[in-house]
């Protein structure tokens, strides 16, 4: 029932007039409000906290940019963590490539193919903590399976997680296992959506192998690739569970990442302001990645 | 009308009941427990307290130790329970300074103080006032396999040089001298604490913990020089940086390692085969003129300053301090009671470790309780790095010193 019927038929109600313009913000409003309270507000408060020196129960002292100065000038662990995060980023950018290779391999009809595909997907379903535990035991220099195998093959024992030079790479290997599985699934789904007529046409022209992949198949997989890349970048920067379970940032902080260092400083060393400063740096690093991604994808979307 | 009349009567009745139950005091206890026997011990103490004080009811909430450590900071600053479990020494002092713990000096009568002795009383005092009640403590010692020692012809150590010399003997027989698991680096800190206590004494050690002495001081460097003798003699297990301490202990249980410096909770992790051949000895002397001090971290109960029912909570706290109650609590759970009048539980190694620790001049609380968390986290990681790369000592000490100057700006 229309509540405000105007006598003038040429001037409809406010709602009717601006319906088109008002409706979108009103629909988005609930989600925006939730996002504002639970995401934007904590980020702003974290930025504010990073300018203070606080241990959680005592006095909250404003120190300006002191935390950041200490972070960049005096803290060797911060630079190690940053370097490790870069290693994670670069390594995880290979995950879509490995995922694509696996997907192309599995994209065939065969005996119990669905079962085989689900087995390949299993690593992603397992909890990250369990993955970390299993790989931790596997790589352990004293009791691990890897060294048992190497000894059985008469090869020298290798200490991966105990050595400051290799610990990060061992954890990254453990992290790639579920990540590749996830990218594989993305590509498998993408492959089912490829236009078979294009493939047929290309085959008739005599295109095959790498050329077929690069010019015909990959362009059609662009949506899957962009999701795979974004998920891999985010996953690389968020890598807390594996570092925490496998080495606890060790040996002596050589495998720590920004996310774990932030946790250690906030809850272990009880320096909330300093932890917030580390979190802010991680936030800025992620922003750089997101900006690069947006700069590349927005122009192509406009097309 | 009839309905509202009877409703009003009902409301009055329930509020009267509620008011009368408010006179029966409720004490809320947030207990941090490490295992099922620990929980049974707390439940037992609560039950016997309620029997002795029928007008007080104790509500118990159980937490595991790690959750307790993080949650306690939230409780104390918002709405705390009436009794909390925490640790003595600097750990307690960091809550006393911002006024978060209640002064309980009135339950510490001269009688009670005499019963516990000056060491225990000091551990829960700040500026002459008492802020808690110690209920249990653990001792540290070198636990060793007497059969492995006998097979190698090594006798229990009298001096630190004996320890270093034995490492060569053990290595020649293919035995790892010292079992170690430093994935969580605190077991290493035991070595630092003891070498410092034996070399420089309790007073210097506490000055270092309280930021009065710099970590780059020469006396600190002598501690690391002693420690380096052990590293050079290849005393420590290889690849300890990724082993939890219990995994390191497995080597000793299997007879492949000779000894381990650890707290008495090691006793519960011994196997039925290894327990009969495991003995305990005191950390050997370095400087015979230095009075003997031991690491004996103490667990305590406290009353938050914002607690709702402080009078009844004080009654419960005083009850927990009684010798018979502490004996009852520590019987099933292998830990030592804080009250010297309470007999420790019937366990050979436990009683051995208690008698080894008794009679020391002073007791330290272990580095991660004696100094600020910001310092101890960096220090313990530093110790781990030192064991693998002793040449990096200069940089390690500078890092710890920087953290100490920040935590203790004076």
Contacts between the chains, C-beta under 8 A, distances in Angstrom:
chain1	res1	chain2	res2	distance
A	56	B	73	5.1
A	56	B	77	7.8
A	57	B	73	5.4
A	57	B	76	6.4
A	57	B	77	5.3
A	57	B	95	7.3
A	57	B	98	5.8
A	57	B	100	6.7
A	58	B	97	7.7
A	58	B	98	5.2
A	59	B	98	7.9
A	74	B	402	6.5
A	76	B	399	7.5
A	136	B	242	7.5
A	140	B	239	7.9
A	140	B	242	6.2
A	140	B	243	7.6
A	141	B	238	7.5
A	141	B	239	4.0
A	141	B	242	6.9
A	142	B	238	7.8
A	142	B	239	5.4
A	142	B	243	6.5
A	142	B	247	7.6
A	142	B	251	7.9
A	143	B	247	7.3
A	159	B	238	7.9
A	159	B	239	5.4
A	161	B	241	7.9
A	161	B	242	4.5
A	162	B	239	4.5
A	162	B	240	7.8
A	162	B	241	4.7
A	162	B	242	4.7
A	164	B	388	7.8
A	247	B	183	7.4
A	247	B	242	6.5
A	248	B	183	6.0
A	248	B	184	6.7
A	250	B	183	6.7
A	250	B	185	7.6
A	250	B	241	5.8
A	250	B	242	7.4
A	250	B	381	7.3
A	250	B	384	6.9
A	251	B	241	3.8
A	251	B	242	7.2
A	251	B	384	6.3
A	251	B	385	7.5
A	251	B	388	6.8
A	252	B	241	7.6
A	252	B	381	4.8
A	252	B	382	7.3
A	252	B	384	4.8
A	252	B	385	3.8
A	252	B	388	7.5
A	253	B	381	5.8
A	264	B	377	6.9
A	267	B	70	6.0
A	268	B	373	6.7
A	268	B	377	5.0
A	269	B	373	5.4
A	269	B	374	4.2
A	269	B	377	4.7
A	269	B	378	7.4
A	270	B	372	8.0
A	270	B	373	4.7
A	270	B	374	6.4
A	271	B	374	5.6
